Amino acid sequence: MSQLHNGERVHLVDKKGRHYALTLKAGDIYHFSGETIPHEELIGKPDGSIVTLSRGKRFLALRPTFGEYVLKMPRGAQVLYPKDLSLIPMWADVYPGARVFEAGTGSGALTMALLRAVGPTGLVVTYEARDDFARTALTNIERYMGPVSTLMPCRKNAYEGIDVLEDGRLFDRLVLDLPEPWQVVPHAAKVLRSGGIYLSFVPTVPQVMQTVDALERTSVFGMIETFETLLRTWSIQGRSVRPDHRMVAHSGFLTVARKVEEGWWSRASRTAEPDAVGEQDHDGQEGEDATT
């Protein structure tokens, strides 16, 4: 049975689904709207237990999921929404054992997503220029994941360059959450291995335009894609089924590119005439025998 432990971050959840975060500490008392509950009454409880405050208010005591933790953890920089955090490791194809470069660390949400994806045999090198952000991020990461041996935090500015590690190996993946990722693109071209994947997140159209322009100008990035994701939840109450009135709509653009041999990709190829008749796009035929 999974039990809540002293020193652990937990969430109290009311019947409306609202989350209230606290870190369990023996001897402390949790206060909520004039009601209280000693932390000792939570420590040792099974994850998912019902707890009752001093005047009868009831909550579920839960160990938060990663997405729930991110939304309630202390913030330095603005965190990415779970809808983007879930997609970034997939579109960047971050795999167990991968060597990943990230900038900037921010509040640590994206760093944790990458650490979970690379597993115990991978490595995440993360640059953060601001000391206050870096301190908050490391606290958030350790509070949720404990000590992590696969993280290499650096107080550096990625706009000024990216250092290859002492063993000389290039990075497999490069992920950016910075206001001006186009400044990092020339550095990325030098430290990302051939076939490696670049991904950056920016919130506005002018930013994404400059990012794509920088990727094209290097002439070593191909298969450039930009997209956004929208999340709409639904209310289902018996036979009453409808979309919720509020949704998580635009949060930012993801731009993904692949490092390839120089000369294969160019601006001209992105605006070339469509394929001639007989050279149709075969999207949708994946997995079919070409002779069928």
Backbone torsions as a table, in degrees:
resi	resn	phi	psi	omega
1	MET	NA	130.9	-179.5
2	SER	-82.4	121.1	-177.0
3	GLN	-113.6	153.7	177.7
4	LEU	-79.5	136.5	-172.3
5	HIS	-115.3	155.3	173.6
6	ASN	-59.0	133.9	-178.8
7	GLY	88.2	-3.3	-176.3
8	GLU	-90.2	147.4	174.6
9	ARG	-83.2	125.6	179.2
10	VAL	-131.0	163.3	175.7
11	HIS	-119.2	137.2	168.0
12	LEU	-99.0	127.8	-173.0
13	VAL	-120.9	125.6	179.3
14	ASP	-88.4	-179.6	-174.1
15	LYS	-69.9	-14.6	175.4
16	LYS	-90.9	2.8	177.9
17	GLY	83.8	11.0	178.5
18	ARG	-80.1	136.7	-175.7
19	HIS	-104.3	138.5	175.7
20	TYR	-128.8	118.1	-173.0
21	ALA	-93.1	144.8	172.6
22	LEU	-154.0	155.3	175.4
23	THR	-104.8	121.2	-176.4
24	LEU	-67.4	132.8	178.5
25	LYS	-147.0	117.3	-178.9
26	ALA	-54.4	130.6	-179.8
27	GLY	99.6	-18.7	-180.0
28	ASP	-85.0	162.4	177.9
29	ILE	-126.8	133.8	178.4
30	TYR	-91.4	132.0	-179.9
31	HIS	-112.3	136.0	178.0
32	PHE	-147.5	109.9	175.3
33	SER	49.5	47.2	177.4
34	GLY	84.3	-4.1	177.5
35	GLU	-106.7	159.5	-177.1
36	THR	-138.6	161.4	169.7
37	ILE	-154.3	127.5	177.1
38	PRO	-65.2	142.5	178.7
39	HIS	-60.2	-28.9	178.9
40	GLU	-60.0	-25.9	179.2
41	GLU	-76.4	-13.7	176.7
42	LEU	-98.5	-36.8	-179.0
43	ILE	-64.0	127.4	-179.3
44	GLY	93.1	-12.1	177.2
45	LYS	-70.4	147.3	174.0
46	PRO	-64.5	143.1	174.2
47	ASP	-56.4	127.6	-178.4
48	GLY	94.7	11.5	-179.7
49	SER	-76.9	155.2	171.6
50	ILE	-89.2	129.9	176.8
51	VAL	-123.2	150.2	-175.8
52	THR	-121.0	128.6	179.0
53	LEU	-80.4	178.3	-169.2
54	SER	-61.4	-28.6	-179.1
55	ARG	-110.4	16.1	172.4
56	GLY	103.3	-6.0	177.8
57	LYS	-65.6	129.9	-176.5
58	ARG	-111.1	143.4	177.7
59	PHE	-135.1	159.5	163.0
60	LEU	-89.7	133.8	174.9
61	ALA	-100.1	115.2	-172.6
62	LEU	-130.3	145.8	167.3
63	ARG	-79.0	120.8	-172.5
64	PRO	-69.2	146.4	168.9
65	THR	-68.7	169.7	179.2
66	PHE	-59.0	-45.3	-179.9
67	GLY	-62.8	-40.3	178.8
68	GLU	-68.1	-40.1	179.9
69	TYR	-62.8	-43.9	-177.6
70	VAL	-59.5	-41.2	-176.5
71	LEU	-71.8	-19.7	-177.1
72	LYS	-113.0	-4.0	-176.5
73	MET	-75.5	158.5	176.0
74	PRO	-59.7	142.6	-175.0
75	ARG	-120.2	139.8	164.8
76	GLY	-99.8	-74.3	172.9
77	ALA	-84.6	164.0	175.3
78	GLN	-63.4	133.3	-178.9
79	VAL	-87.9	157.8	172.8
80	LEU	-76.4	148.1	176.6
81	TYR	-71.9	151.6	177.7
82	PRO	-55.0	-31.4	-179.5
83	LYS	-63.6	-31.0	176.6
84	ASP	-85.7	-38.7	178.4
85	LEU	-60.2	-34.1	-179.3
86	SER	-73.1	-31.1	-177.3
87	LEU	-83.6	-32.3	-173.6
88	ILE	-59.6	-48.4	178.4
89	PRO	-62.1	-29.3	179.2
90	MET	-72.9	-50.1	-176.9
91	TRP	-73.6	-27.0	173.6
92	ALA	-84.4	-5.1	178.5
93	ASP	53.4	49.5	178.5
94	VAL	-79.8	119.7	-171.6
95	TYR	-118.7	161.7	177.4
96	PRO	-57.9	128.3	-179.4
97	GLY	93.8	-4.4	-178.1
98	ALA	-70.8	151.9	173.4
99	ARG	-103.6	114.8	-170.9
100	VAL	-119.4	134.6	170.3
101	PHE	-102.9	135.3	178.6
102	GLU	-132.5	144.4	171.3
103	ALA	-155.6	141.8	-15.6
104	GLY	-90.7	164.3	-176.6
105	THR	-66.4	-35.7	178.3
106	GLY	59.9	-126.1	178.5
107	SER	-93.8	-1.6	174.1
108	GLY	97.1	-1.0	-176.9
109	ALA	-64.5	-50.9	179.8
110	LEU	-65.7	-37.1	177.8
111	THR	-57.4	-44.3	179.4
112	MET	-64.6	-39.9	178.0
113	ALA	-61.2	-40.1	179.3
114	LEU	-70.3	-40.8	178.0
115	LEU	-61.2	-41.1	178.2
116	ARG	-63.8	-34.2	-177.5
117	ALA	-76.8	-38.0	-177.9
118	VAL	-76.6	-21.1	177.5
119	GLY	70.1	-169.6	-174.0
120	PRO	-73.7	-11.1	-178.5
121	THR	-105.6	-1.5	-179.0
122	GLY	-97.4	-168.6	-179.6
123	LEU	-152.3	135.8	173.4
124	VAL	-119.6	117.5	173.7
125	VAL	-101.4	120.6	-174.9
126	THR	-124.1	131.9	178.5
127	TYR	-102.8	134.0	173.0
128	GLU	-140.7	124.5	-176.6
129	ALA	-79.7	-27.2	-175.3
130	ARG	-96.9	127.0	-179.1
131	ASP	-63.2	-40.6	-177.7
132	ASP	-65.1	-41.3	177.1
133	PHE	-63.7	-43.9	-177.5
134	ALA	-61.8	-41.9	-179.8
135	ARG	-64.7	-44.2	178.7
136	THR	-62.2	-43.6	-178.8
137	ALA	-61.0	-47.1	-178.2
138	LEU	-64.4	-36.5	175.7
139	THR	-63.6	-45.4	179.4
140	ASN	-62.1	-42.1	-178.4
141	ILE	-65.6	-47.4	-177.6
142	GLU	-68.5	-33.9	179.9
143	ARG	-64.6	-34.6	-177.7
144	TYR	-92.8	-38.9	-172.3
145	MET	-107.1	-11.0	-173.6
146	GLY	77.0	-172.5	177.7
147	PRO	-60.9	133.9	-176.7
148	VAL	-121.2	118.8	-178.3
149	SER	-85.5	-10.0	-176.2
150	THR	-98.9	13.8	180.0
151	LEU	-113.4	133.5	175.3
152	MET	-123.1	92.3	-179.9
153	PRO	-81.2	138.5	-179.0
154	CYS	-132.3	134.9	174.9
155	ARG	-86.4	77.2	-176.8
156	LYS	-138.8	160.0	179.5
157	ASN	-103.9	113.7	-177.2
158	ALA	-65.6	-22.4	176.8
159	TYR	-62.5	-26.4	-177.2
160	GLU	-89.0	-9.1	178.8
161	GLY	139.0	165.1	179.2
162	ILE	-127.2	128.7	-179.2
163	ASP	-90.3	134.5	169.5
164	VAL	-75.4	143.5	-178.4
165	LEU	-69.8	168.7	-172.5
166	GLU	-59.8	-30.0	-178.8
167	ASP	-76.0	-7.2	175.7
168	GLY	82.2	-3.3	-179.6
169	ARG	-73.4	139.9	177.4
170	LEU	-80.7	168.5	179.9
171	PHE	-83.3	146.5	176.5
172	ASP	-82.1	-33.8	-176.4
173	ARG	-141.4	149.8	179.9
174	LEU	-136.9	121.5	-172.8
175	VAL	-126.3	127.4	-175.3
176	LEU	-123.2	133.0	169.0
177	ASP	-127.8	77.3	-174.2
178	LEU	-134.0	154.3	179.0
179	PRO	-65.3	-30.0	-175.8
180	GLU	-131.6	68.1	-176.9
181	PRO	-63.0	-22.4	179.7
182	TRP	-61.8	-24.7	176.8
183	GLN	-70.5	-21.7	-177.5
184	VAL	-92.8	-19.9	-175.0
185	VAL	-53.1	-47.0	178.7
186	PRO	-60.6	-35.9	176.8
187	HIS	-69.6	-38.1	179.7
188	ALA	-61.5	-38.7	-179.7
189	ALA	-61.0	-26.3	-177.5
190	LYS	-87.3	-30.9	-171.7
191	VAL	-106.8	-3.6	179.0
192	LEU	-96.0	133.1	-178.7
193	ARG	-69.8	159.4	175.8
194	SER	-61.4	133.1	-175.4
195	GLY	87.0	-8.4	179.3
196	GLY	-70.8	165.6	-174.0
197	ILE	-116.2	134.5	174.3
198	TYR	-103.9	137.8	173.3
199	LEU	-143.3	136.0	174.7
200	SER	-137.3	153.0	179.8
201	PHE	-119.7	126.2	173.7
202	VAL	-140.0	150.5	-175.4
203	PRO	-87.7	-18.6	-170.6
204	THR	-121.7	160.3	180.0
205	VAL	-64.1	-47.5	178.5
206	PRO	-57.2	-38.2	178.8
207	GLN	-63.6	-43.8	-177.5
208	VAL	-70.4	-32.1	176.7
209	MET	-63.4	-45.5	179.7
210	GLN	-67.0	-33.6	178.8
211	THR	-65.0	-49.0	-179.2
212	VAL	-64.4	-39.5	178.0
213	ASP	-59.8	-42.9	179.8
214	ALA	-65.7	-40.1	178.7
215	LEU	-63.0	-41.7	-179.5
216	GLU	-66.8	-37.5	-176.4
217	ARG	-68.5	-23.6	179.5
218	THR	-70.7	-25.9	-178.4
219	SER	66.2	8.6	176.2
220	VAL	-116.9	4.5	176.5
221	PHE	-112.0	127.7	177.7
222	GLY	-127.0	-180.0	178.4
223	MET	54.5	44.3	-176.3
224	ILE	-77.7	126.4	178.8
225	GLU	-131.8	144.7	173.6
226	THR	-132.4	136.9	-178.8
227	PHE	-157.0	166.6	172.6
228	GLU	-128.8	164.6	177.2
229	THR	-126.4	146.2	178.5
230	LEU	-122.8	139.8	-178.8
231	LEU	-120.4	118.1	178.3
232	ARG	-122.7	118.7	177.4
233	THR	-90.2	162.8	-177.8
234	TRP	-122.7	147.2	174.2
235	SER	-97.8	121.3	-179.9
236	ILE	-124.4	107.1	180.0
237	GLN	-130.1	93.2	-175.8
238	GLY	63.8	-123.6	-179.4
239	ARG	-90.1	-1.1	176.1
240	SER	-89.7	106.2	-177.1
241	VAL	-127.7	121.2	-179.0
242	ARG	-156.5	159.9	173.9
243	PRO	-67.3	147.0	174.1
244	ASP	-63.5	153.2	-177.5
245	HIS	-69.1	-23.3	-178.7
246	ARG	-121.1	148.1	179.5
247	MET	-143.7	160.3	172.5
248	VAL	-89.0	100.2	-175.1
249	ALA	-92.9	-122.5	-176.4
250	HIS	-69.7	128.3	171.4
251	SER	-121.3	-33.1	178.7
252	GLY	176.7	174.3	179.3
253	PHE	-106.3	136.9	171.1
254	LEU	-101.3	128.1	174.5
255	THR	-116.1	127.0	-176.9
256	VAL	-122.0	139.8	177.2
257	ALA	-147.2	159.2	179.8
258	ARG	-116.5	133.7	176.0
259	LYS	-79.1	124.9	-176.3
260	VAL	-131.7	175.2	179.9
261	GLU	-64.0	135.7	-177.8
262	GLU	-59.5	136.6	178.4
263	GLY	103.7	-17.7	-179.9
264	TRP	-75.7	-39.8	-174.5
265	TRP	-112.6	140.1	177.8
266	SER	-150.3	166.2	176.8
267	ARG	-58.8	-38.7	-177.5
268	ALA	-61.9	-36.7	-177.6
269	SER	-67.9	-24.0	179.1
270	ARG	-79.5	-14.1	179.8
271	THR	-120.6	15.8	-177.5
272	ALA	-68.8	164.1	177.2
273	GLU	-63.3	151.3	177.4
274	PRO	-64.1	160.5	-178.8
275	ASP	-56.7	147.9	177.0
276	ALA	-69.1	165.0	177.9
277	VAL	-59.3	136.2	-176.5
278	GLY	97.8	-10.7	177.2
279	GLU	-119.4	45.9	-175.6
280	GLN	-64.9	153.7	174.0
281	ASP	-66.7	131.1	-177.6
282	HIS	-101.4	21.1	175.1
283	ASP	-56.7	139.3	179.7
284	GLY	94.2	-7.1	-179.8
285	GLN	-109.1	15.2	-178.7
286	GLU	-57.7	136.1	175.8
287	GLY	88.5	-10.3	-180.0
288	GLU	-86.2	145.8	177.6
289	ASP	-67.8	127.2	-175.7
290	ALA	-64.7	-18.8	-178.6
291	THR	-92.1	-3.4	-176.7
292	THR	-69.7	NA	NA
